[in-house]
Amino acid sequence: MIKPVIRKFASITAAIYMAFTSIPAWAATQTDPSMIDYDQSVMEARENYIKTIGEAVLSYSSDFIDISALKLRANSDDLPNFQSAVQANYPELFFWRSTRYYSSGSYITRIQPVYSVDKDSAMSMLSEFYNEADKYLELVNDSMSNLEIALVLHDAIVNDVAYELPSVADKETYSFMIEKIGYCDLYSKVYAYLLSQCGIRSEIVFSDTMNHEWLKTELIPGRYFNIDITWDDPTPNVNGRVLHTYFGLGDTALKSDNKHKDYDSIYPDDTYFDNSGIKDLDTAIVELNGKLYAIYAGSGTRDRQLVELDIVLGQNSGKLERTSVSRLDNMVWSAGSQGYWMGIYTGLFKHGSKLYYNTPDSICWFDPATSESGVLVKPSKPSGKSIYGCYIDNGKVYAVYKSSPNDSGTPTYTAVYDLGDEPYTPPAHEHSYTSKPTWNWSEDMSSATAVFKCTGCSETQSAEANVTSSVNSNGDLQYTASVYFGGKTYIDTKTVKLYSLNIPEALDIVSSDRPAVNGKYTAGTKITLKYRKEFTVTKLIMTNLLNYKTDNKNGTLTFTIGGDVVVSECEYYVSTTYISGVSITLGSQIGLNVYFKPAKMITENGYNGYIVFSGSSGDTKIPLSDITPDENGRYKATYYMSAKDINENVKISFGYGNSTTTNFSLMNDTPFVKSFEYSPTDYLNTLSKSSDKKLAALAESVKIYGNNAKAFFDDGTPDKTVTGLKASDVKNFAPSVTAGKTTVYYGQSLLLRSNTALRLYFKGSIDNCKVTDSKGKSVTFVTGTASGMNYVEIPDITADNLENKFTVSLADGGKETLSPMTYVYETLLHYENDSSKAQLCSTVRALYNYSKAVQNYLS
């Protein structure tokens, strides 16, 4: 929740602040853009322009700025991304709303800033921003280390600011600084700005997958560490409670929560502070006279101590050591009856030479220089409430009253003492609110507010609700708003009827003016459908359509949903062949699969439709009559190829008759083509980005295997050489050989064509031989002659059976037991130290890794 007292006094503190404080070590001024790193793809070679434009906007310039050298493309995201980069480097540019631009050809030549407020208002707001920043900068000084400054500023921000989502909070750093509300983008920018004012560099790190931002900060000169200040701020806001869970972590430690992921940083992983003990503190850290202090939970459940902190920087790691300064009494918050709340619910701030904190009923002080302590004031508390936090604003001490630490809806912020004057007396009237609030819902049901009215006066309190949506048992959309206020939870619900829209495959949904929920729509939703060009529709009857309108020129239907839309009759056929998808096969053979629906014409008798594949493994023509479609009329054709050729494009086309090529479509609204090229690697690149880590690893292993096989067979250089695996690591695949009476075993080879096959070579007769697997079951095999020797070949060995052992039993008593991995073992045994065979060794290692990845995926 927003803190009412902070909001109320924000406008006057800027004017009188300097009367109550000494001159800070730093005074807030415009950002030095070199101190804040942002998206390098945007910033590289553009830093001079970022500074030029940032300073122009700060001065509220309306002049046109020549940026033709930047080569920003019109009608793309280039300009918004560039503006975001400037605003990340200049967090105080909250009044820059958008940009007017002029282009020549494909590129933007000039830009002109557009502002959200007039110049006088912008300069006044900017002055407020700088004045409020000075209050934070006054908490630190230039005798402190980077780490100490970062800790104190981190804790001051978390103490002051309440997290609110973008739909609730104003999306500006001004609102964050003045009204003390915001979300991750604002936390990161303002924190980076304050650090930059102290000469500390930061990088704004962002993850599109998480929709989240945080910082990497130079806590030690030349070394950078993750600080997620947003996730260190408890939600709902708890005054005095500051987490340090995500302060100073390296990348590995940060990602160990399984939530931080998919981000890039220009700075390397640094584990120096991973086990520093900083995260053990969950109260604010305050600097006083060159020392750091915090309140800490001791060994006992009710033991609370004021501790002095000492940061020890060792050779390999940093550590935060605690020394007890004073034991604090009466630091237990009652939960009623004999219970009490676990945790520490006190603020900690400095004024003059003393530290101040709160107990459940008092504001207390401690002087570190003399070890003297006392009670500053024991104010008259509202009925049923205790003090849960305290802070100072313009010399006045405020107590935060709540009924419990979880009472986020009704905190009362009351001035209880003026450190420069007589004690402040709280107002005698205690508000009592109605038991049932008035609910105000937004039109789209995305937000709701509960308004509580005092029964003794006209004062009201508004609480923003947490709104969730779900589909009830009737299949309707139900919105539930919940608010915690005065120790109770209040709930209001709204139900919206949903209607289904089931259409045949010959139609596509082009647009809707309201989003679908589980594939259903609210009544009154305007829908536009379009006939797919691949189909010819001869009959279509639909019911429950309102305001029905057709556009024959564009082939669209537009209507308003008036109930469950039912297609009572529909007749259509495929008039143009179209490809609906591709995949790859990773069984005994590697193959490119194409899924398609052929035009009715080329499947009819007499037209002899076919699909043609052309690639490194030759041309393959497959008659459509040889393919059995699935229940939905979809065909699947496969082109088999060797592992070394998976990076090669395969040309796909369709035809009929003897040699007539026909047009086809890749997907709806894609221009019709005569041919289409695709490679297995294109598909594997998609799988490599899968959230299924095992599948992604399998895809990577196949690419590396294929790349190395190509380098070996074509005498080239692979993108990635595979090292590490030695013969001793796979010695369990060594062959077991029993000599026969007449036939001599000479060795084996592995055939790495589109399928994997194992060959065993012999001199002598192999008549009446047998092949069994590890379970003694007979295995299909073929025999032949090559290089003057007879061979036994075990074909079509699937990828998950590359480690399985096979036994060849000869009529003369000879017996050989080995697996495809035996070839890997013997290759490494003979050549792992032979540089001339380095690529062969890399290829068999890649094959081994591929086998392991398959097993891991199937497990």
C-alpha positions, 0 to 999 in steps of 0.5 A: 500500500501507499503510505498516506503520510509520506504522500501527504508531506512529499510536497512540502519536504522539498522546500524545508528539508535543508533547514533540518539536515547538514550538507550531504556528502553528495548532492543529486544532479543529472546522471553521468550516462557512463555510470549506468550500463544498459542493453549493449545491443542498443548502446554500442556505438551510440553512447555519445548520442545517448548523452547528447539526447539525454542532456537535451531532454533534461533541458526540455529542448524542443529542437530537432536532433539529427540522428541519421548516423545511428541508422535507426529504422523507421516502422520498427522497434529501433526508436522505442528501444533507443529511447528506453536506453536513454531513459535507463541511462537518465532515470530522471527523464520521467517527463519524456513521453514519446518521440516525434521523428522524421525519416528518409527512406528506411531510416530515421534522420531527425527526432523531436522529444514530446513531453508529458507536462509543460516545461515549468511543471517538468522543471519543478518536478525535476527539482523535487526529484533531486531534493528527494534524492538528496535525502537518500544521499545524506545517509552516506558519505565518501568515507564509506566503501562501495559495498557500504554505500550500496547496502545503506541506499538499498535498505533506505529504498526498501524501507520507504517504497511499497511494491505495486504493479504497473497497472496500479503504480504510476510508471515513472521514476518521479512517482517512485521517488516522491510517492514511494510506490513502484515496480522492478523497472523503477526500483532498478533505475532509481537505485542505479541513479543514486549509486551513480551519484556516489560514483558507483557503476551499475548495469541494469539487467533484464529478463524478458522471460521473467518480465523483471529487472535488477542490477549488477553493481560494482561493490568492489572496484572492477567486480560486479554482483547481482542486487535484486532490490525489488525482490528484497522488498517484502510484499505487502510492505512491512515498515522496518523489514528489509530482506537481503536475500538477493544482495551481492550474489553471483550468477550461479547463486542467483539462479539457484532459486530456479526463478532468475533465468534467461538474462545476459550481462556484460560482467562475469559470474563472481561468487565472492559474497555468495556466503557472506552472511548478508542475507541473514539480516532482515532489518535495515542497515544504518550508517552512523559516524563511520560504522554500520548498525542493524537490529538482529535476532539472537539465538533465543526466540525473544533475543533481539540485539543492536549489532555493529557490522564489520565487512571483512574482505578476505582473499577469496570471499567477503564476510559480514561479521556482527558484534552485539552492542546492546541487548534490546528489551520489550521487542516482542509483538503480541498475537493475542492470548499467549501467542506472539508474532515471530520476527522483528517489526521495528524501524531503525534511523539516525538523528544527530549522534543517536540511533532510534528504533521502536518497540510495540509501545515506544520509540527508543534511542541508543547512543553508540558513543556512550552506550546510554539508552532510553525511551524517547516517547511512549505515545497513546496508541489507537485501540487494538494496535501496536507500533509496527515501524517508525521513521523520521521526516523533517525532524518529526518522528512517526510511528506506524500503527497496525493491528498485526504485521499482516495488516497491510490495509489500515496502517496509521502513520502518526507523528509522535515526537518532534526532535527539535520541539515539544512532544507531538500529541496525536489526535484524540479521535480514533476512526471506526470504519463501516463493516461493509465497504463500497466496491468500485470495479473498472469496466474491464474487471481488471481492478477494484477498490474497496472504500471504507467510511468512518462511522464517526466522521466523513473520513474514508479509506480506500484500499486497492484490491487484489483481483484474480480471475477463474472459470467456475463450474458453469464455464463462466468467468468469475472475478474475485476481489479481496482486500485485507482491512482492519484485521479482516478480509473482504471479498466481492465477486463479479461473474461474466458469462462466456460463450464458445466459438468453434469454427472449421479449419477452413476459417481463421480468427483474424481479430477480436476486440476482447481477449479469449478466456480458455477459448471462450468469449464474453457476449458482445465481443466483436469477432472477425473471421477470414476464409483460408486461401487453401480451402474452398468453402461451398456451404457455411451456416452458423447461429448466434451471430449478431450484426453479421457482415461479410466482405467478399473482397477480403474474404472476411466475416465480422459479427458480434457474439450473442451466445454459443456460436454453432456451426450447424452445416459446413462443406469445404475442401482443400483447394491448395496444398499447404504445409502445416508443420515440420519435425525431425525423427531421431530413431534408428534413422535421422529424417526430416518430417513434413506434415501437410494437407494436399489439394483435393485435385492431386489426390483424386484418381488419375492425377497421381500427386506426389511430394519431392525431397531434394537434398544431399542424400539425393532426390526422393519422390513419394506418391501420395497414394503410398501415404495413409493420412491420419483421422484429420486428413493430415499427411506425413512424409519423411526424407532420411539423411545422414547425420553429417547432412543435418545442416543441409537445406532440403528442397520440398515441392509437390506435383502431379502427373508425370512432372507437373509442379504445383503451388502450395502454401507454408501456412495461412496468408503466406504467399504461395510458392513452388518450393520450400527449403528447410534443414533439420538444424532449423528445427533443432535450433528451435528445440535448443530454446525449449524450456524442457532442459532435457529436450534442449540438451538432446537437440544440442547434442544432435547438432554437435554430432552432425557438425562433427560428422560432416567435418570428419567425412568432408575433411572440414572444421567443426563449429565445436570440437568435442574433448574430454572423453578418454578410452578409460572412461568407456572401457566397459564397452571393450569387446569380448572375443572368443576365438573360433576354430577356423574363422578369425574376427578382424574388427568392427566398424560403425556405419553413420549413414541415415541409420546407424549400423554395426559391422563385424568383419571376419576371414573365414566362413560366417555361415549359420551364424546367430546374433542375439541381444543382451537378453538373449533374444535373436536380432535381425542381421545381414551378411555380405563381403567387403574388402576381401572379408565377410561381414555380419551387419546389425542394421537400424540400431536406434539412438537409445540402443547405442550402448546395448551389447550384441553377441555374434555366435559363429558355427565354429564356436567363435563368439564376439560381444560388443556394442556400437559404443565399442567403436567409440572405445577402440577409436579413442584407445588407438587414436586419442593421442594422435593429432592426425585423428583428432577429428575422428576422435571428436566425432565419436565423442559427439556420438557418445554424448548424443547417446547419453542425451537420448537416454537422459531425455527418455528417462 
